[in-house]
Protein backbone atom coordinates (compact mmCIF):
# COMPACT_ATOMS: atom_id res chain seq x y z
CA UNK A 1 0.00 0.00 0.00
CA UNK A 2 1.22 3.48 -0.81
CA UNK A 3 2.19 5.85 1.94
CA UNK A 4 0.47 9.14 2.58
CA UNK A 5 3.35 11.17 1.09
CA UNK A 6 3.37 9.11 -2.11
CA UNK A 7 -0.35 9.77 -2.56
CA UNK A 8 0.15 13.49 -1.87
CA UNK A 9 3.00 13.67 -4.40
CA UNK A 10 0.81 11.94 -6.99
CA UNK A 11 -2.01 14.42 -6.32
CA UNK A 12 0.45 17.32 -6.55
CA UNK A 13 1.62 16.08 -9.96
CA UNK A 14 -1.94 15.73 -11.22
CA UNK A 15 -2.79 19.20 -9.90
CA UNK A 16 0.29 20.68 -11.53
CA UNK A 17 -0.56 19.05 -14.85
CA UNK A 18 -4.11 20.41 -14.75
CA UNK A 19 -2.96 23.89 -13.73
CA UNK A 20 -0.25 23.79 -16.39
CA UNK A 21 -2.76 22.78 -19.04
CA UNK A 22 -5.29 25.44 -18.07
CA UNK A 23 -3.03 28.37 -17.11
CA UNK A 24 0.25 27.62 -18.84
CA UNK A 25 3.49 25.76 -18.24
CA UNK A 26 5.05 28.13 -15.70
CA UNK A 27 1.91 28.25 -13.58
CA UNK A 28 2.01 24.43 -13.53
CA UNK A 29 5.65 24.51 -12.41
CA UNK A 30 4.75 27.05 -9.73
CA UNK A 31 1.82 24.92 -8.56
CA UNK A 32 4.04 21.83 -8.37
CA UNK A 33 6.73 23.72 -6.43
CA UNK A 34 4.15 25.08 -3.99
CA UNK A 35 2.56 21.66 -3.50
CA UNK A 36 5.91 19.95 -2.93
CA UNK A 37 6.91 22.67 -0.47
CA UNK A 38 3.69 22.12 1.46
CA UNK A 39 4.24 18.36 1.49
CA UNK A 40 7.90 18.58 2.56
CA UNK A 41 7.82 21.87 4.50
CA UNK A 42 9.43 20.56 7.71
CA UNK A 43 12.33 19.00 5.82
CA UNK A 44 12.70 22.08 3.60
CA UNK A 45 12.74 24.50 6.52
CA UNK A 46 15.24 22.30 8.37
CA UNK A 47 17.46 22.12 5.26
CA UNK A 48 17.39 25.90 4.74
CA UNK A 49 18.28 26.42 8.41
CA UNK A 50 21.23 24.01 8.13
CA UNK A 51 22.43 25.76 4.97
CA UNK A 52 22.32 29.11 6.77
CA UNK A 53 24.39 27.71 9.66
CA UNK A 54 26.99 26.29 7.23
CA UNK A 55 27.17 29.53 5.24
CA UNK A 56 27.84 31.44 8.46
CA UNK A 57 30.93 29.24 8.94
CA UNK A 58 32.32 30.15 5.50
CA UNK A 59 35.16 32.57 4.96
CA UNK A 60 33.98 35.13 2.44
CA UNK A 61 36.48 37.03 0.25
CA UNK A 62 35.61 40.47 1.58
CA UNK A 63 36.04 42.44 4.75
CA UNK A 64 32.70 43.10 6.39
CA UNK A 65 34.14 46.08 8.29
CA UNK A 66 34.91 48.03 5.11
CA UNK A 67 32.46 49.88 2.86
CA UNK A 68 32.31 50.55 -0.87
CA UNK A 69 34.82 48.98 -3.25
CA UNK A 70 37.37 48.57 -0.44
CA UNK A 71 35.10 45.88 0.98
CA UNK A 72 35.62 43.70 -2.09
CA UNK A 73 39.39 44.28 -2.51
CA UNK A 74 40.38 40.61 -2.13
CA UNK A 75 37.53 39.47 -4.38
CA UNK A 76 38.49 41.94 -7.13
CA UNK A 77 42.18 41.04 -6.90
CA UNK A 78 41.42 37.32 -7.11
CA UNK A 79 39.13 37.87 -10.09
CA UNK A 80 41.83 39.86 -11.91
CA UNK A 81 44.39 37.09 -11.26
CA UNK A 82 42.00 34.48 -12.66
CA UNK A 83 41.23 36.54 -15.78
CA UNK A 84 44.93 37.19 -16.47
CA UNK A 85 45.75 33.50 -15.95
CA UNK A 86 43.03 32.42 -18.37
CA UNK A 87 44.20 34.89 -21.04
CA UNK A 88 47.83 33.77 -20.67
CA UNK A 89 46.89 30.08 -20.83
CA UNK A 90 44.71 30.70 -23.89
CA UNK A 91 47.60 32.52 -25.59
CA UNK A 92 50.02 29.71 -24.74
CA UNK A 93 47.71 27.01 -26.09
CA UNK A 94 46.92 29.06 -29.21
CA UNK A 95 50.60 29.71 -29.94
CA UNK A 96 51.53 26.02 -29.63
CA UNK A 97 48.53 25.01 -31.74
CA UNK A 98 49.51 27.48 -34.46
CA UNK A 99 53.16 26.40 -34.39
CA UNK A 100 52.50 22.66 -34.35
CA UNK A 101 49.83 22.82 -37.06
CA UNK A 102 52.30 24.60 -39.34
CA UNK A 103 55.13 22.19 -38.53
CA UNK A 104 52.93 19.16 -39.18
CA UNK A 105 51.58 20.84 -42.30
CA UNK A 106 55.12 21.41 -43.58
CA UNK A 107 55.97 17.74 -43.06
CA UNK A 108 52.81 16.47 -44.71
CA UNK A 109 52.74 18.98 -47.53
CA UNK A 110 49.45 20.57 -46.48
CA UNK A 111 50.93 23.82 -45.09
CA UNK A 112 49.68 27.12 -46.38
CA UNK A 113 52.69 29.35 -46.80
CA UNK A 114 51.80 32.97 -47.36
N, C-alpha and C positions, 0 to 999 in steps of 0.2 A: 504494500500500500504506500502511496506517495505521502510525503510529509507535508506539513502545512506550508512551509516555505516554498517547496516545489510547486504546489498548487498556486500560491500567490505569484510566483514568478511566471507561471504559465498564463495566469489572468492578466498580469502586467504586459506580457508580450501581445496578447490578443487585444488588449486595450490600446496599446501603442500602434498596432497595425490598423485598427479602426480609426483612431485619431489621425494617423498618418494618411490614410486613404481619404478621409473627409476634409482635413484641414491642411494637408501638405506634409512632406517628408520631415521637415525640421520640427514641426509641432509634434509629430510622432516620436521623434528622437527625444524631445523635451519631455513628453509624457512618459516615455520609458525610463528616462533618467530620474524623473520625480518619483515614479512608482518604485524603482529599485532603491532609491534613497529611503523611501518610507519603509520598505521591507527590511532593509539592512541599516537603519539609522543608528542603532547602538554601536554596531561594529564600525560604521563610517565615522561617527563622532569620536570614538576611541582612537581610530587610526589617525585622524586629523590632529588630535591632542598629542599623540606620540610623535608625529612628524614635527609639530611645533617644539616639543621638548628637544628633539634631536637637532633641529635647526638652531636652537639657542646655544647648543654646544659647539657649533661650527665657528671656525675662524674666518671672518669675512675680510676681503682685501681692501678695506678702507677703515679709516680712523673715525670712530663715531663722535669724537670730541671736536673734530674740525668741521668747518662749514664750507659751502661752495665747492669749487674744483679742488681745493686742497684736500678735501675729504677723500677724494678718489685718486690721490696721487699714485699709490701703489698699483691700483687697478689700471690706470692709464699707462704707467710705465711697463707693466707686464704685457698689456695689449700691444704696445709699440714693439716690444721685443719679439713677440710672436709674429707680427706682421712682417717685420724685417727678416726674421728667420725664414718665413715662408717664401718671401720674394727671393732671398739668396738661394735657397734650395731649388726653387723653380728655375732660376737662372743657371745653376750648376747642372741640373738635369737636362735643360734645353741645350746648353753648350755641348755636353757630351753626346746627346742625341744627334745634334747637327754634325759634329765631328765624325762620329762613328758611321753615320749614314753615308757621308761623303767618302770615307775610307773604304767601306764595304762596296759602295757604288763604283769606286775607282778599280777595285779588284775584280768586280764582276762585269764591268763594262756598261753599267747602267747609270753612271754619274752624269749629272748635268753640269758641265763646265761653262760658266758664263763670265 
